[in-house]
Structures are given as structure tokens and as C-alpha cells.
Amino acid sequence: MRRWRLVLGGGAADGTGCELAGRDAAMDGALGALYGGGDAGKKDRSRDRSAGLGASAPSVSRWLGDIRKYFPSSVVQVMQRDAIERLGLSALLLEPEMLEAVEADVHLVGTLLSLNKAMPETTKETARAVVRKVVEDLEKRLATRTRATLTGALDRSARVNRPRHHDIDWNRTIAVNLKNYLPEYRTIVPERLVGYGRASQSVKKEVILCIDQSGSMAASVVYASVFGAVLGSMRSLNTRLVVFDTNVVDLTDQLDDPVDVLFGTQLGGGTDINRALAYCQSQITRPADTIVVLISDLYEGGIRNEMLKRVAAMKASGVQFVTLLALSDEGTPAYDREHAAALSALDAPAFACTPDLFPEVMAAAIEKRPLPIPDTSNRT
């Protein structure tokens, strides 16, 4: 009954007859301030369920403190996101006191980046501190596995024909020697050995991350910037990071600090994918060793046919082209299905990717094997 009462919010219509007191009443008040008002069907609810947050900074500050006190971090992040979207509290994030009170996550970083141009100087340092904390947490979670996975893929991507015994790639060796199968002995004569190349410090692959910085891609921009910094730290990869809306900005020289990268973006505005790909195409010097990762929802404001021609030309020259409709944990994204289908027809599959899957996608692209595309057949 207590749980139902907290869900239903009290008032004559809840039907539970359960009274709340103490900590439960305070939790109910925090929920009611966010979810209890806003339409006629909710006006009869009890006083603590219809208070709202208004536009008072002290009120919001107390509410932020309350939800951190009563709810786990994952719930706090959802409630903060809902408060920003439902109650229009973005402007309050321009105040340092508010930023110090919030629970930082990827979505909050996206909101801060969208407010970057309107942010007063007194708030910018606090905002950078919040963004840096989130970025550092992401790097701790993602960097080690990314480096390990890609280093192994880079070592395996080079093939040699006179390998040492422990460097033999048995699957490929068997495949190329199937013609030498001897039925009477039920064995294959390995006339030709195929092995993995030895690790070296030379640049083996060129990676271009081309990121759509429209407002709907905020979480993807955050994750892509972190991955860009990780890839940029690997000496055997030459990584370039390009962001775009209707303009194109090359942020490669800031890759050593993903926070600088993020504050160099400008979330929102239009989208010109064709123009961005034209710039990326101009930077390719070794097509067979280049991977272009386009991170976009594919809502193109530029010239659609030219965009597809550029992708086809890059593919024909030997470039590995990957389209990620989202790089986030948010589930199935909204995207332009017609453009996604057109890219798939060019053998450039377009799919959403979680941050945890991204290293495997890059490893598959480096080794030129099928990409581990998530199965979305059972999703709506």
C-alpha cells in the first residue's frame, strides 16, 4: 500500500487509504514537485503533490538536495532530466550553486553544452568541472577495454606468410589450404601458412570520427569525444575528430583533452552531412587503411544524392565506412530510415551502438570482418 500510495500520489482518487509520514512524506513531496502538477486531472491532489518547483533557485536547490537524499543516483539522474525537460529549468543550470548541487551524468553534460554560449563567465569554470568529472568517469570505464581490444585487432590486421608457430592464424591457414585436403589421410597439407603480424609502433590505421552535433545527438557527442581522446592516445592509430552542423569544425588538435573538445562543439542548429563527408574525404590519404565513422541520426539538410555518392566513392576506394545512428545507452534512436536504408544498400550498415560495444565495432572494422551489428528484430 505504501508503494502504491507513492506511485498514485494521494488525493481522493488513489484508493489506498494509506497515510504517509516522515521520510515517506518527504519522498512524496519531492516526487510531487516534479510529477504532481501540470494538468487538470492532477489539481485535486494533496498539497505536497502540487507544489511544483516554480522558478525559485532556492526552492530548486532544496529539491535537488532532497532527491539526492531519498533516491539512488540512477533515479536522481532521471528525475533531474525530467525536471529540465518538463519544467524548463535549463536557465537555472547557468547558476554555479545549481551546478554544484546536481548529480552529474552524460545527459546533464549535453544540456550544459547546449547552454554553453549563453553561460556567464561566473558559471563556466563550475560547468567545466562538472563536465570533467563525467568525462573522467567515462574514461575510467571505457579506456582500458578499448585500448586492449583495438591493440589486439591492430596486431591481427597485418598478415604474414612465414609466421612463427605461435603466430599462426589457424582459421585462415586452413581456409587457404582446403584445396590440399587428402581424403585418404583425412587431413590438410598446410602448403601455405598465414600468421598474425608482429606488433609495431608505426601508424597502421587512420580513423576519422565525423560527429553530428545537432541537439538530438548530445549523448553521442559526449561518448564520441571520450572515445576520440582514447583513440588519439594510441600511437598505432592516427585519429581525426570532426564535428558538424551546417558548418564543419576539425577538433583534432584538441583530442588530448576531451573537455576542450566538448566545449568546442555547439549543440543544435541544422545538419549538412554531405559537407562534413566532403571534408573527411579530403583528409584521406590511405583509403585502404582508413576507417570513417559517421555518428548521425541522418536527418540531412544538405544534398542527399551527393552524400550517398561520397559514401559510395569512399567505399570503392577501399575505405571502411561505418554509420552509427547513436552512440549511447538510450535504446533505439529516432533516425531517417530512408537514408539508413540507402547506406545499407551501399554496404555501409547504419545501426545504433552502445558505448560498451563500440570497441568491438572498431576492432571488426580494423580487421575488415563483419561488424557486430546488434539484433534489433525484437525491438519496437
MARZADREN-264835 format. One record per residue (C-alpha): chain; x, y, z. Coordinates in Angstrom, 3 decimals, decimal comma, padded with zeros to 6 digits, always signed. Layout:
@kette A&X X&Y Y&Z Z .
...
***
This chain:
@kette A&X +000,000&Y +000,000&Z +000,000 .
@kette A&X +002,839&Y +002,354&Z +000,812 .
@kette A&X +004,404&Y +001,804&Z -002,607 .
@kette A&X +001,061&Y +002,205&Z -004,395 .
@kette A&X +000,400&Y +005,388&Z -002,434 .
@kette A&X +003,784&Y +006,810&Z -003,573 .
@kette A&X +003,011&Y +005,830&Z -007,164 .
@kette A&X -000,535&Y +007,204&Z -007,242 .
@kette A&X +000,255&Y +010,411&Z -005,409 .
@kette A&X -002,534&Y +010,626&Z -002,865 .
@kette A&X -005,786&Y +012,551&Z -003,073 .
@kette A&X -009,303&Y +011,171&Z -003,314 .
@kette A&X -008,610&Y +009,069&Z -006,382 .
@kette A&X -005,728&Y +006,944&Z -005,114 .
@kette A&X -007,944&Y +004,356&Z -003,388 .
@kette A&X -005,256&Y +003,169&Z -000,975 .
@kette A&X -006,329&Y +004,915&Z +002,207 .
@kette A&X -002,649&Y +004,911&Z +003,166 .
@kette A&X -001,284&Y +007,903&Z +005,038 .
@kette A&X +002,390&Y +008,844&Z +004,664 .
@kette A&X +004,569&Y +010,325&Z +007,351 .
@kette A&X +008,193&Y +011,233&Z +007,992 .
@kette A&X +010,644&Y +010,144&Z +005,270 .
@kette A&X +007,858&Y +008,748&Z +003,056 .
@kette A&X +006,011&Y +012,066&Z +003,110 .
@kette A&X +009,221&Y +013,896&Z +002,200 .
@kette A&X +009,828&Y +011,496&Z -000,715 .
@kette A&X +006,235&Y +012,051&Z -001,848 .
@kette A&X +006,772&Y +015,798&Z -001,738 .
@kette A&X +009,913&Y +015,552&Z -003,874 .
@kette A&X +008,056&Y +013,425&Z -006,425 .
@kette A&X +005,021&Y +015,694&Z -006,350 .
@kette A&X +007,069&Y +018,809&Z -007,004 .
@kette A&X +008,136&Y +017,295&Z -010,327 .
@kette A&X +005,323&Y +014,972&Z -011,375 .
@kette A&X +002,320&Y +016,134&Z -009,357 .
@kette A&X +001,201&Y +019,247&Z -011,239 .
@kette A&X +000,697&Y +020,450&Z -014,750 .
@kette A&X -002,742&Y +019,266&Z -015,858 .
@kette A&X -006,323&Y +019,491&Z -014,765 .
@kette A&X -006,515&Y +015,866&Z -013,728 .
@kette A&X -003,903&Y +016,480&Z -011,059 .
@kette A&X -005,293&Y +019,638&Z -009,466 .
@kette A&X -007,195&Y +017,760&Z -006,747 .
@kette A&X -004,108&Y +016,098&Z -005,353 .
@kette A&X -002,880&Y +016,808&Z -001,856 .
@kette A&X -000,965&Y +019,995&Z -001,100 .
@kette A&X +002,510&Y +018,400&Z -001,173 .
@kette A&X +001,814&Y +016,837&Z -004,564 .
@kette A&X +001,094&Y +020,079&Z -006,375 .
@kette A&X +003,730&Y +022,452&Z -005,038 .
@kette A&X +005,899&Y +022,492&Z -008,164 .
@kette A&X +009,407&Y +023,882&Z -008,379 .
@kette A&X +008,494&Y +027,233&Z -009,878 .
@kette A&X +011,396&Y +029,440&Z -010,887 .
@kette A&X +012,902&Y +029,880&Z -007,444 .
@kette A&X +016,574&Y +028,950&Z -007,285 .
@kette A&X +016,490&Y +028,280&Z -003,503 .
@kette A&X +013,467&Y +026,008&Z -003,988 .
@kette A&X +015,207&Y +024,061&Z -006,751 .
@kette A&X +018,391&Y +023,821&Z -004,698 .
@kette A&X +016,478&Y +022,301&Z -001,780 .
@kette A&X +014,685&Y +019,917&Z -004,134 .
@kette A&X +017,978&Y +018,758&Z -005,681 .
@kette A&X +019,296&Y +018,078&Z -002,209 .
@kette A&X +016,131&Y +016,157&Z -001,271 .
@kette A&X +016,157&Y +013,820&Z -004,262 .
@kette A&X +019,843&Y +013,007&Z -003,691 .
@kette A&X +018,957&Y +012,212&Z -000,086 .
@kette A&X +015,974&Y +009,957&Z -000,828 .
@kette A&X +016,760&Y +008,249&Z -004,135 .
@kette A&X +019,708&Y +006,305&Z -005,664 .
@kette A&X +021,973&Y +008,027&Z -008,165 .
@kette A&X +020,404&Y +006,400&Z -011,232 .
@kette A&X +016,932&Y +007,652&Z -010,210 .
@kette A&X +018,286&Y +011,108&Z -009,363 .
@kette A&X +019,681&Y +011,437&Z -012,884 .
@kette A&X +016,312&Y +010,529&Z -014,429 .
@kette A&X +014,450&Y +012,996&Z -012,186 .
@kette A&X +016,918&Y +015,791&Z -012,996 .
@kette A&X +016,485&Y +015,115&Z -016,707 .
@kette A&X +012,707&Y +015,176&Z -016,361 .
@kette A&X +012,854&Y +018,423&Z -014,367 .
@kette A&X +014,894&Y +020,118&Z -017,083 .
@kette A&X +012,566&Y +018,889&Z -019,842 .
@kette A&X +009,174&Y +019,220&Z -018,094 .
@kette A&X +009,678&Y +022,353&Z -016,037 .
@kette A&X +012,107&Y +024,324&Z -018,189 .
@kette A&X +014,841&Y +024,566&Z -015,569 .
@kette A&X +017,727&Y +024,858&Z -018,051 .
@kette A&X +018,258&Y +028,511&Z -017,168 .
@kette A&X +018,907&Y +027,611&Z -013,540 .
@kette A&X +021,882&Y +025,496&Z -014,633 .
@kette A&X +023,578&Y +028,760&Z -015,517 .
@kette A&X +023,983&Y +029,414&Z -011,784 .
@kette A&X +027,082&Y +027,929&Z -010,097 .
@kette A&X +025,121&Y +026,990&Z -006,955 .
@kette A&X +022,781&Y +024,809&Z -009,012 .
@kette A&X +025,619&Y +023,045&Z -010,823 .
@kette A&X +027,272&Y +022,190&Z -007,536 .
@kette A&X +024,043&Y +020,570&Z -006,323 .
@kette A&X +023,193&Y +018,380&Z -009,329 .
@kette A&X +024,128&Y +014,740&Z -009,934 .
@kette A&X +026,375&Y +014,830&Z -012,999 .
@kette A&X +025,773&Y +012,422&Z -015,892 .
@kette A&X +026,034&Y +012,304&Z -019,693 .
@kette A&X +022,633&Y +013,945&Z -020,199 .
@kette A&X +023,458&Y +016,828&Z -017,885 .
@kette A&X +026,685&Y +017,370&Z -019,834 .
@kette A&X +024,653&Y +017,512&Z -023,045 .
@kette A&X +022,377&Y +020,146&Z -021,508 .
@kette A&X +025,351&Y +022,210&Z -020,340 .
@kette A&X +026,927&Y +022,066&Z -023,784 .
@kette A&X +023,694&Y +023,292&Z -025,376 .
@kette A&X +023,765&Y +026,243&Z -022,926 .
@kette A&X +027,461&Y +026,897&Z -023,455 .
@kette A&X +027,071&Y +030,094&Z -025,491 .
@kette A&X +024,611&Y +031,574&Z -023,009 .
@kette A&X +026,651&Y +030,638&Z -019,944 .
@kette A&X +028,013&Y +033,561&Z -017,902 .
@kette A&X +031,739&Y +033,600&Z -017,097 .
@kette A&X +030,982&Y +033,036&Z -013,387 .
@kette A&X +029,437&Y +029,661&Z -014,255 .
@kette A&X +031,834&Y +028,370&Z -016,917 .
@kette A&X +034,511&Y +027,103&Z -014,540 .
@kette A&X +031,940&Y +025,233&Z -012,472 .
@kette A&X +030,426&Y +023,803&Z -015,652 .
@kette A&X +033,847&Y +022,644&Z -016,857 .
@kette A&X +034,427&Y +020,948&Z -013,507 .
@kette A&X +031,116&Y +019,106&Z -013,817 .
@kette A&X +031,887&Y +018,060&Z -017,398 .
@kette A&X +035,415&Y +016,967&Z -016,478 .
@kette A&X +034,126&Y +014,733&Z -013,683 .
@kette A&X +031,745&Y +012,946&Z -016,066 .
@kette A&X +034,429&Y +012,626&Z -018,763 .
@kette A&X +036,990&Y +011,213&Z -016,340 .
@kette A&X +034,470&Y +008,667&Z -015,054 .
@kette A&X +033,696&Y +007,602&Z -018,632 .
@kette A&X +037,392&Y +007,307&Z -019,493 .
@kette A&X +037,991&Y +005,062&Z -016,486 .
@kette A&X +035,153&Y +002,802&Z -017,599 .
@kette A&X +035,891&Y +002,709&Z -021,315 .
@kette A&X +039,591&Y +003,372&Z -021,958 .
@kette A&X +041,283&Y +000,156&Z -020,794 .
@kette A&X +038,987&Y -002,192&Z -022,682 .
@kette A&X +039,080&Y -000,017&Z -025,802 .
@kette A&X +042,880&Y +000,053&Z -025,922 .
@kette A&X +043,181&Y -003,686&Z -025,248 .
@kette A&X +040,595&Y -004,625&Z -027,876 .
@kette A&X +041,989&Y -002,348&Z -030,586 .
@kette A&X +045,628&Y -003,175&Z -029,898 .
@kette A&X +044,823&Y -006,858&Z -030,441 .
@kette A&X +042,879&Y -006,040&Z -033,599 .
@kette A&X +045,724&Y -003,919&Z -034,977 .
@kette A&X +048,228&Y -006,700&Z -034,353 .
@kette A&X +045,970&Y -009,247&Z -036,066 .
@kette A&X +045,086&Y -006,992&Z -039,007 .
@kette A&X +048,543&Y -007,447&Z -040,565 .
@kette A&X +049,153&Y -010,884&Z -042,157 .
@kette A&X +052,461&Y -012,633&Z -042,799 .
@kette A&X +053,181&Y -015,782&Z -044,829 .
@kette A&X +056,135&Y -017,062&Z -042,799 .
@kette A&X +054,831&Y -016,848&Z -039,234 .
@kette A&X +056,367&Y -018,274&Z -036,123 .
@kette A&X +054,429&Y -021,230&Z -034,742 .
@kette A&X +052,612&Y -019,284&Z -032,030 .
@kette A&X +051,679&Y -016,534&Z -034,545 .
@kette A&X +049,845&Y -018,868&Z -036,965 .
@kette A&X +046,244&Y -017,906&Z -037,711 .
@kette A&X +044,870&Y -021,447&Z -037,933 .
@kette A&X +041,425&Y -020,485&Z -039,249 .
@kette A&X +042,854&Y -018,609&Z -042,239 .
@kette A&X +045,601&Y -021,199&Z -042,779 .
@kette A&X +043,006&Y -023,978&Z -043,029 .
@kette A&X +040,812&Y -021,869&Z -045,318 .
@kette A&X +043,579&Y -021,189&Z -047,868 .
@kette A&X +044,730&Y -024,826&Z -047,827 .
@kette A&X +041,373&Y -026,586&Z -048,243 .
@kette A&X +042,387&Y -027,416&Z -051,817 .
@kette A&X +045,181&Y -029,527&Z -050,349 .
@kette A&X +042,837&Y -031,863&Z -048,455 .
@kette A&X +043,903&Y -035,559&Z -048,720 .
@kette A&X +040,809&Y -037,772&Z -048,300 .
@kette A&X +042,806&Y -040,956&Z -047,726 .
@kette A&X +044,582&Y -039,378&Z -044,774 .
@kette A&X +041,639&Y -037,157&Z -043,734 .
@kette A&X +043,940&Y -034,210&Z -043,325 .
@kette A&X +045,008&Y -030,938&Z -044,923 .
@kette A&X +048,551&Y -030,321&Z -046,108 .
@kette A&X +049,388&Y -026,733&Z -044,999 .
@kette A&X +051,294&Y -025,699&Z -048,090 .
@kette A&X +050,872&Y -022,041&Z -047,136 .
@kette A&X +050,882&Y -020,657&Z -043,593 .
@kette A&X +049,050&Y -017,457&Z -042,694 .
@kette A&X +050,051&Y -015,684&Z -039,489 .
@kette A&X +049,421&Y -012,581&Z -037,472 .
@kette A&X +051,839&Y -009,699&Z -037,908 .
@kette A&X +054,134&Y -008,689&Z -035,086 .
@kette A&X +053,249&Y -005,587&Z -033,086 .
@kette A&X +054,954&Y -002,390&Z -034,164 .
@kette A&X +054,804&Y +001,262&Z -033,195 .
@kette A&X +054,146&Y +002,548&Z -036,718 .
@kette A&X +050,769&Y +004,041&Z -037,656 .
@kette A&X +048,666&Y +001,212&Z -039,066 .
@kette A&X +045,213&Y +002,720&Z -039,443 .
@kette A&X +043,650&Y +006,127&Z -039,992 .
@kette A&X +040,409&Y +006,780&Z -038,095 .
@kette A&X +038,076&Y +009,701&Z -038,801 .
@kette A&X +035,245&Y +010,274&Z -036,330 .
@kette A&X +032,648&Y +012,510&Z -038,018 .
@kette A&X +030,100&Y +013,633&Z -035,412 .
@kette A&X +026,714&Y +015,262&Z -035,947 .
@kette A&X +026,357&Y +017,935&Z -033,247 .
@kette A&X +022,617&Y +018,542&Z -033,640 .
@kette A&X +020,746&Y +018,744&Z -030,344 .
@kette A&X +019,331&Y +015,208&Z -030,538 .
@kette A&X +022,879&Y +013,767&Z -030,668 .
@kette A&X +024,054&Y +015,231&Z -027,339 .
@kette A&X +024,843&Y +011,942&Z -025,575 .
@kette A&X +026,568&Y +010,598&Z -028,700 .
@kette A&X +028,780&Y +013,695&Z -028,874 .
@kette A&X +029,895&Y +013,167&Z -025,266 .
@kette A&X +030,755&Y +009,488&Z -025,756 .
@kette A&X +032,391&Y +010,082&Z -029,147 .
@kette A&X +034,625&Y +012,791&Z -027,686 .
@kette A&X +035,802&Y +010,444&Z -024,949 .
@kette A&X +036,465&Y +007,642&Z -027,432 .
@kette A&X +038,229&Y +010,125&Z -029,717 .
@kette A&X +040,609&Y +011,016&Z -026,899 .
@kette A&X +041,254&Y +007,323&Z -026,175 .
@kette A&X +041,900&Y +006,510&Z -029,844 .
@kette A&X +044,049&Y +009,623&Z -030,178 .
@kette A&X +046,313&Y +008,335&Z -027,396 .
@kette A&X +047,145&Y +005,150&Z -029,365 .
@kette A&X +050,296&Y +005,641&Z -031,435 .
@kette A&X +049,364&Y +002,973&Z -033,975 .
@kette A&X +046,189&Y +004,930&Z -034,854 .
@kette A&X +046,058&Y +008,331&Z -036,495 .
@kette A&X +042,741&Y +009,719&Z -035,260 .
@kette A&X +040,918&Y +012,769&Z -036,595 .
@kette A&X +037,795&Y +014,200&Z -034,937 .
@kette A&X +035,390&Y +016,302&Z -036,988 .
@kette A&X +032,114&Y +017,812&Z -035,745 .
@kette A&X +029,464&Y +019,385&Z -037,925 .
@kette A&X +026,071&Y +021,020&Z -038,179 .
@kette A&X +025,780&Y +023,229&Z -041,268 .
@kette A&X +029,450&Y +024,086&Z -040,708 .
@kette A&X +032,377&Y +021,716&Z -040,264 .
@kette A&X +034,947&Y +022,048&Z -037,475 .
@kette A&X +038,087&Y +019,920&Z -037,130 .
@kette A&X +038,870&Y +019,443&Z -033,415 .
@kette A&X +041,749&Y +017,010&Z -033,877 .
@kette A&X +044,258&Y +019,360&Z -032,246 .
@kette A&X +042,201&Y +019,240&Z -029,020 .
@kette A&X +041,966&Y +015,451&Z -028,773 .
@kette A&X +044,323&Y +015,285&Z -025,807 .
@kette A&X +041,602&Y +016,922&Z -023,674 .
@kette A&X +038,041&Y +015,711&Z -024,378 .
@kette A&X +036,638&Y +018,512&Z -022,193 .
@kette A&X +038,115&Y +021,062&Z -024,602 .
@kette A&X +036,602&Y +019,057&Z -027,447 .
@kette A&X +033,160&Y +019,158&Z -025,858 .
@kette A&X +033,300&Y +022,883&Z -025,206 .
@kette A&X +034,395&Y +023,304&Z -028,822 .
@kette A&X +031,082&Y +021,846&Z -030,003 .
@kette A&X +027,876&Y +023,807&Z -030,440 .
@kette A&X +024,865&Y +021,557&Z -029,953 .
@kette A&X +021,830&Y +022,466&Z -032,024 .
@kette A&X +021,391&Y +024,029&Z -035,444 .
@kette A&X +020,990&Y +022,405&Z -038,840 .
@kette A&X +022,723&Y +019,430&Z -040,416 .
@kette A&X +024,808&Y +019,147&Z -043,584 .
@kette A&X +026,210&Y +015,608&Z -043,694 .
@kette A&X +027,333&Y +015,949&Z -047,314 .
@kette A&X +029,536&Y +018,935&Z -046,472 .
@kette A&X +031,058&Y +017,097&Z -043,495 .
@kette A&X +031,805&Y +013,991&Z -045,568 .
@kette A&X +033,368&Y +016,156&Z -048,290 .
@kette A&X +035,828&Y +017,464&Z -045,707 .
@kette A&X +036,532&Y +013,979&Z -044,351 .
@kette A&X +037,080&Y +012,698&Z -047,880 .
@kette A&X +039,653&Y +015,448&Z -048,464 .
@kette A&X +041,650&Y +014,223&Z -045,442 .
@kette A&X +042,004&Y +010,621&Z -046,633 .
@kette A&X +045,472&Y +009,735&Z -047,913 .
@kette A&X +045,500&Y +005,946&Z -047,408 .
@kette A&X +041,997&Y +004,697&Z -048,318 .
@kette A&X +042,704&Y +001,001&Z -047,719 .
@kette A&X +043,891&Y +001,780&Z -044,196 .
@kette A&X +041,194&Y +004,324&Z -043,306 .
@kette A&X +038,040&Y +003,901&Z -041,209 .
@kette A&X +035,396&Y +006,644&Z -041,338 .
@kette A&X +032,827&Y +006,534&Z -038,533 .
@kette A&X +029,830&Y +008,782&Z -039,171 .
@kette A&X +027,812&Y +009,339&Z -035,977 .
@kette A&X +024,493&Y +010,881&Z -037,006 .
@kette A&X +020,717&Y +010,390&Z -036,997 .
@kette A&X +020,954&Y +011,012&Z -040,775 .
@kette A&X +018,414&Y +013,843&Z -040,909 .
@kette A&X +020,200&Y +015,522&Z -043,800 .
@kette A&X +019,734&Y +019,185&Z -044,588 .
@kette A&X +022,274&Y +019,114&Z -047,407 .
@kette A&X +022,270&Y +017,315&Z -050,743 .
@kette A&X +021,154&Y +013,718&Z -050,200 .
@kette A&X +022,330&Y +012,251&Z -053,508 .
@kette A&X +025,742&Y +013,887&Z -053,160 .
@kette A&X +026,082&Y +012,450&Z -049,662 .
@kette A&X +025,392&Y +008,930&Z -050,926 .
@kette A&X +027,778&Y +009,405&Z -053,867 .
@kette A&X +030,557&Y +010,387&Z -051,454 .
@kette A&X +029,971&Y +007,304&Z -049,327 .
@kette A&X +029,974&Y +005,102&Z -052,445 .
@kette A&X +033,214&Y +006,716&Z -053,655 .
@kette A&X +034,917&Y +006,195&Z -050,309 .
@kette A&X +033,787&Y +002,563&Z -050,208 .
@kette A&X +035,019&Y +001,998&Z -053,760 .
@kette A&X +038,453&Y +003,365&Z -052,869 .
@kette A&X +038,797&Y +000,868&Z -050,017 .
@kette A&X +037,663&Y +002,964&Z -047,040 .
@kette A&X +035,847&Y +001,160&Z -044,221 .
@kette A&X +032,680&Y +003,213&Z -043,648 .
@kette A&X +030,570&Y +002,791&Z -040,510 .
@kette A&X +027,402&Y +004,738&Z -039,641 .
@kette A&X +026,301&Y +004,877&Z -036,009 .
@kette A&X +022,799&Y +006,256&Z -035,588 .
@kette A&X +023,571&Y +006,812&Z -031,924 .
@kette A&X +026,479&Y +006,132&Z -029,597 .
@kette A&X +024,641&Y +005,944&Z -026,298 .
@kette A&X +022,758&Y +003,723&Z -023,866 .
@kette A&X +019,389&Y +005,266&Z -024,668 .
@kette A&X +017,923&Y +002,458&Z -026,777 .
@kette A&X +016,505&Y +002,721&Z -030,292 .
@kette A&X +017,079&Y +006,270&Z -031,603 .
@kette A&X +014,964&Y +008,356&Z -033,943 .
@kette A&X +016,627&Y +008,495&Z -037,353 .
@kette A&X +015,969&Y +008,955&Z -041,070 .
@kette A&X +015,084&Y +005,428&Z -042,175 .
@kette A&X +015,265&Y +006,199&Z -045,885 .
@kette A&X +018,855&Y +007,402&Z -045,606 .
@kette A&X +019,781&Y +004,463&Z -043,364 .
@kette A&X +018,390&Y +002,019&Z -045,933 .
@kette A&X +020,260&Y +003,780&Z -048,746 .
@kette A&X +023,546&Y +003,482&Z -046,836 .
@kette A&X +022,909&Y -000,185&Z -046,103 .
@kette A&X +022,390&Y -000,737&Z -049,823 .
@kette A&X +025,916&Y +000,628&Z -050,301 .
@kette A&X +027,219&Y -001,987&Z -047,830 .
@kette A&X +027,636&Y +000,739&Z -045,215 .
@kette A&X +025,310&Y -000,530&Z -042,472 .
@kette A&X +023,711&Y +002,030&Z -040,154 .
@kette A&X +022,881&Y +000,996&Z -036,596 .
@kette A&X +022,799&Y +002,276&Z -033,027 .
@kette A&X +025,710&Y +001,307&Z -030,822 .
@kette A&X +026,188&Y +001,299&Z -027,059 .
@kette A&X +029,488&Y +002,603&Z -025,662 .
@kette A&X +030,370&Y -000,895&Z -024,450 .
@kette A&X +030,002&Y -002,312&Z -027,978 .
@kette A&X +031,991&Y +000,438&Z -029,700 .
@kette A&X +035,456&Y -001,177&Z -029,180 .
@kette A&X +034,212&Y -004,384&Z -030,833 .
@kette A&X +032,811&Y -002,420&Z -033,767 .
@kette A&X +036,138&Y -000,646&Z -034,256 .
@kette A&X +038,079&Y -003,905&Z -033,912 .
@kette A&X +035,924&Y -005,543&Z -036,593 .
@kette A&X +036,425&Y -002,555&Z -038,907 .
@kette A&X +040,196&Y -002,663&Z -038,378 .
@kette A&X +040,314&Y -006,391&Z -039,184 .
@kette A&X +037,885&Y -005,939&Z -042,099 .
@kette A&X +035,494&Y -008,562&Z -040,795 .
@kette A&X +031,680&Y -008,325&Z -040,441 .
@kette A&X +030,589&Y -005,720&Z -037,905 .
@kette A&X +028,882&Y -006,964&Z -034,714 .
@kette A&X +025,580&Y -005,269&Z -035,517 .
@kette A&X +023,114&Y -005,544&Z -032,599 .
@kette A&X +019,990&Y -007,609&Z -033,238 .
@kette A&X +017,035&Y -005,206&Z -033,177 .
@kette A&X +014,453&Y -007,609&Z -034,661 .
@kette A&X +012,631&Y -007,914&Z -031,337 .
@kette A&X +012,628&Y -004,187&Z -030,529 .
@kette A&X +009,925&Y -001,644&Z -031,230 .
***
